[in-house]
Amino acid sequence: MVLRARLDDGAKVFFGYAKNLSTSGIFIATVNPRGMGEQFDLELTLPAPSGLRIACRCEVAWQRPYSARSDLDPGMGLRFLALPEELAAALAAWVEGEDPPKD
């Protein structure tokens, strides 16, 4: 599954494709990854029926540059920073394939 992600550092907005999502972070496929250690705001919405909107600060934890010799997508691994507890619980439930917790 591919999710569309919006990254905003205050100076520019970038739209990328999220290809791997966990409770601790996300991989964004892009040929122009941000620099190691850069921090910015991330926003993404999980597909229906969840529709969960995740907005939090994140940090570039690793990069994979483009290589014509590799079958792997270029991009960057982002670590979630200060993901609100209720979002973390809902995301964990979604990752595990369960219904998100109700209020």
ZIHUHU-V32703 format. One record per residue. N is the residue number from 1. RES is the residue in one small letter. PSI is psi in degrees with one decimal (none if undefined). Layout:
BEGIN
N/RES/PSI
N/RES/PSI
END
This chain:
BEGIN
1/m/144.0
2/v/129.9
3/l/145.4
4/r/131.5
5/a/145.5
6/r/125.6
7/l/133.5
8/d/119.2
9/d/11.3
10/g/-29.1
11/a/-34.2
12/k/156.9
13/v/138.2
14/f/135.4
15/f/129.5
16/g/-178.2
17/y/123.5
18/a/125.8
19/k/-9.3
20/n/123.3
21/l/134.0
22/s/-179.1
23/t/-14.1
24/s/-14.9
25/g/-167.2
26/i/150.3
27/f/127.6
28/i/121.1
29/a/122.8
30/t/147.7
31/v/-8.0
32/n/69.0
33/p/153.0
34/r/166.9
35/g/152.5
36/m/134.6
37/g/-8.7
38/e/143.0
39/q/144.3
40/f/172.1
41/d/139.0
42/l/140.5
43/e/129.7
44/l/156.2
45/t/126.7
46/l/151.2
47/p/162.0
48/a/150.0
49/p/-5.8
50/s/-60.5
51/g/11.3
52/l/127.5
53/r/123.6
54/i/126.0
55/a/121.7
56/c/171.1
57/r/145.2
58/c/169.6
59/e/141.1
60/v/116.0
61/a/-29.9
62/w/162.2
63/q/152.1
64/r/106.4
65/p/159.8
66/y/138.8
67/s/124.4
68/a/-19.2
69/r/-2.6
70/s/144.7
71/d/-7.0
72/l/141.3
73/d/139.4
74/p/156.4
75/g/-154.8
76/m/144.0
77/g/125.4
78/l/137.9
79/r/130.4
80/f/136.7
81/l/128.6
82/a/46.9
83/l/122.5
84/p/142.4
85/e/-43.5
86/e/-35.6
87/l/-39.9
88/a/-42.3
89/a/-42.8
90/a/-39.9
91/l/-42.7
92/a/-42.7
93/a/-41.7
94/w/-44.8
95/v/-38.7
96/e/-3.4
97/g/22.4
98/e/166.3
99/d/139.5
100/p/154.2
101/p/144.5
102/k/151.3
103/d/none
END
